[in-house]
Amino acid sequence: MGVGQENRRHAPATLRNRDPILRVLEQVLPSSGRVLEVGSGTGEHAVYFAPRLPHCIWQPSEPDPELCRSIQAWQAEFPAANLRPPIPLDVRDPIWPVETPSPDPPTTAMVSINLIHISPWASCLGLMAGAGRILPPDGILYLYGPFRCQGEHTAPSNAQFDASLRAENPEWGVRDLENVVEVAEQKGLILKEVIPMPANNLSVVFQRK
């Protein structure tokens, strides 16, 4: 399959959120190792973050073949020495490709941006299970997106967004932060920090025990 410019897809929110997310990643990611981006989407975050986080190996992943081609097309235009080709990964799988031997350093962090609300709850369960298996002690799991807190939306726009997601797919929707934290704790991840972000989103940082 070709990976020319015609394969590139664009997510408008990326241009708005990439710098605020990068500022948080610069503070919370480990100083070395492999960062597994779970659900890389179009690939625009990957090609932006990798060269700006040169101390890490950035590993994109995505279950959708069309989006994998988009990631490859963006990488062809914006290559980086520490940026790896995308791997196919469905978080609900019991074993992930990064669990097999690799010449790259071990995975010390995982980053998931706008994933768990645009997927079934089983994806959140799979993500936490994978993080529990793969991350070493003190490894970092970073989530970004909208969340409900104490059962309430943080803004009317998030409530509208939640309704639109559930109308598109009843299994989707903005998640309760407390439920996500509970699942994480069951897999050996403790909540380290919650950081308010622009557009009523949150950065949620977990650390492996």
C-alpha positions in Angstrom: 0.0 0.0 0.0 1.3 3.5 -0.8 1.9 6.0 2.0 1.9 9.2 0.0 0.4 12.5 1.0 -3.1 11.3 -0.1 -3.0 8.8 2.9 -2.5 11.6 5.4 -5.5 12.3 7.6 -5.9 15.4 9.7 -7.5 15.9 13.1 -8.1 19.6 13.7 -7.9 19.3 17.5 -4.2 18.2 17.2 -3.0 21.7 16.3 -4.9 23.1 19.3 -3.8 20.6 21.9 -0.4 19.4 21.0 1.6 22.2 22.7 -0.3 22.0 26.0 0.1 18.2 26.0 3.8 18.5 25.1 4.4 20.8 28.1 2.9 18.1 30.4 4.8 15.2 28.8 8.1 17.1 29.2 7.4 17.1 32.9 6.0 13.6 33.6 7.7 11.2 31.1 10.7 9.2 32.2 14.1 10.4 31.2 14.7 7.4 28.9 13.1 4.3 27.4 10.3 3.7 24.9 7.0 5.6 25.0 4.2 3.6 23.6 1.5 5.8 22.1 -1.8 3.9 22.3 -4.3 4.9 19.7 -2.1 7.2 17.6 -4.9 8.2 15.3 -3.8 10.3 12.3 -0.1 10.2 13.5 0.1 14.0 13.9 0.9 13.9 17.6 3.6 11.3 17.0 5.5 13.3 14.4 5.2 16.4 16.6 6.2 14.9 19.9 9.0 12.6 18.9 11.6 15.2 17.8 10.7 17.3 20.8 11.3 14.4 23.2 14.6 13.1 21.8 15.6 11.2 24.9 12.7 8.7 24.3 11.9 6.2 21.6 8.4 7.1 20.4 6.4 4.1 19.3 3.0 4.8 17.6 0.3 2.2 17.6 -3.2 2.0 16.0 -5.6 -0.9 15.2 -7.1 0.8 12.1 -5.1 0.0 8.9 -6.2 3.2 7.3 -4.9 5.3 10.2 -1.7 3.3 10.2 -1.2 4.4 6.6 -1.9 8.0 7.7 0.8 7.7 10.5 3.3 6.4 7.9 2.5 9.2 5.5 3.1 11.8 8.2 6.3 10.1 9.2 7.5 10.1 5.6 7.1 13.9 5.6 8.4 14.5 9.1 10.9 11.8 10.0 12.7 11.6 13.3 15.5 9.4 14.4 13.6 8.3 17.5 10.2 7.7 15.8 9.3 4.2 15.0 6.8 2.9 12.4 3.3 2.3 13.7 2.4 -1.2 15.0 -1.1 -2.7 14.9 -2.4 -2.7 18.4 -5.9 -3.3 19.8 -5.8 -2.6 23.6 -8.4 -5.4 24.2 -5.9 -8.1 23.0 -4.5 -10.2 25.8 -0.9 -9.8 24.5 0.5 -6.7 22.8 3.2 -6.5 20.1 5.5 -4.6 22.5 5.6 -7.6 24.8 7.8 -9.5 22.3 11.6 -9.1 22.3 12.8 -5.9 20.6 16.1 -4.1 20.0 14.5 -1.0 21.4 14.7 -0.1 25.1 11.9 -1.3 27.4 8.6 0.5 27.5 8.8 3.0 30.4 5.7 5.1 29.6 2.4 4.9 27.7 0.5 7.8 26.3 -3.2 7.7 25.3 -4.8 10.8 23.8 -8.6 10.9 23.3 -9.0 7.2 23.3 -11.2 5.9 26.1 -14.2 8.1 25.4 -14.3 7.2 21.6 -14.2 3.5 22.2 -16.1 0.9 24.3 -15.4 0.7 28.1 -13.6 -2.6 27.3 -10.8 -0.4 25.7 -10.2 1.3 29.1 -10.1 -2.1 30.8 -7.7 -3.4 28.2 -5.5 -0.3 28.4 -5.1 -0.6 32.1 -4.5 -4.3 31.9 -1.7 -3.7 29.3 -0.2 -0.9 31.4 -0.2 -3.2 34.4 1.6 -5.9 32.5 4.1 -3.8 30.6 5.1 -0.8 32.6 8.0 -1.2 35.1 7.8 0.2 38.7 7.5 4.0 38.4 6.5 3.7 34.8 4.0 6.4 33.6 0.6 6.1 32.0 -0.6 9.4 30.6 -4.2 10.0 29.5 -5.7 13.1 27.9 -9.3 13.9 27.2 -12.6 14.9 28.7 -13.7 13.3 32.0 -16.6 13.5 34.3 -15.7 14.3 37.9 -17.8 13.2 40.9 -20.4 12.2 38.3 -20.7 15.6 36.7 -19.4 17.0 33.5 -16.8 19.8 33.9 -18.5 22.0 31.3 -21.8 22.1 29.3 -19.8 21.6 26.1 -18.5 18.3 27.5 -22.1 17.2 28.3 -23.1 18.0 24.7 -20.0 16.1 23.4 -20.9 13.1 25.6 -24.5 13.0 24.2 -23.2 13.2 20.6 -20.7 10.3 21.3 -23.4 8.1 22.8 -25.8 8.9 19.9 -23.1 7.7 17.5 -22.3 4.6 19.5 -24.0 3.7 22.8 -20.8 2.1 24.0 -18.9 5.4 23.7 -19.0 8.3 26.1 -17.1 10.6 28.5 -15.9 8.4 31.4 -16.1 9.1 35.1 -12.6 9.8 36.3 -13.3 7.9 39.5 -14.1 4.7 37.6 -11.0 5.0 35.5 -8.9 5.5 38.7 -10.5 2.4 40.3 -9.7 0.2 37.3 -6.1 1.6 37.2 -5.6 0.8 40.9 -6.7 -2.8 40.3 -3.8 -3.1 37.8 -1.2 -1.6 40.1 -1.4 2.0 38.9 -1.8 4.9 41.3 -3.1 8.3 40.4 -0.2 10.7 40.5 -1.7 14.0 39.1 -4.7 15.5 37.4 -3.9 18.6 35.4 -6.6 20.9 33.9 -6.1 21.5 30.2 -7.6 23.8 27.6 -11.0 23.1 26.2 -12.2 21.5 29.4 -10.0 18.5 29.0 -7.7 16.8 31.6 -4.3 15.3 31.7 -4.4 12.3 34.0 -1.1 10.8 35.1 -0.7 7.4 36.6 2.4 5.7 38.0 3.1 2.0 38.2 3.6 0.8 41.8 
